[in-house]
Amino acid sequence: MSKALFEGLIAAFAKASDRQVGSFPHLTIQISYQQLDEEELKRTLAKLTTRTRPVAIQVAGEGVLESPHDPTISHVNLQVKRTPAVLDLYRSVTEAIRLVGGRPYGFSADEWQPHMTIISGKLKPDELEYLVGELADHELDFAFIADGLTLSKRDDTGWAMVAHYEFNKGC
């Protein structure tokens, strides 16, 4: 799937509702529900990614997830297969957040539902139906290689990239 297709989906989704938050499609590995030492997390993730190989991501269909912290928010997504490499990355990032005093998702690797968020927000049922229909019109069984990890944080204007780390392609 190309960047152009993602951008096309985002543009189509932007027409559906003025209440959703669009972002470039991403696979959220982990978040912290409390403040943590950002500089220490940057150092920890930099070390982690030097020993992490690129990860194959297999997409298999569309889905909708309810936000774990706000049931009025829905996440329209592409479902990602639960491979050992994806689950290992989840476990490693979760541990990195814990090491620096963060409070990560309460999901174990067995409970976590890997997915690529396309759009999220307080969507009405007809908006959800439209958005999922848009996804259903595309071939959504494809794979790609994730070659890095991005640390982002939310501020008053939305999500901002803090740092990006390339995975070690030679390990």
Protein Blocks (a to p, Z undefined) as FASTA:
>chain_A
ZZklmmmmmmmmmmmpckbccddddddfbdcfbdcdfklmmmmmmmmmmmcccdddddeb
jdddddfklmkbccddddddddfklmmmmmmmmmmmmmnopacdfbdfklpccdddfbgc
jddfklmmmmmmmmmmpccbdcdddfbdcdddddfkbccdfbdcdddfkZZ
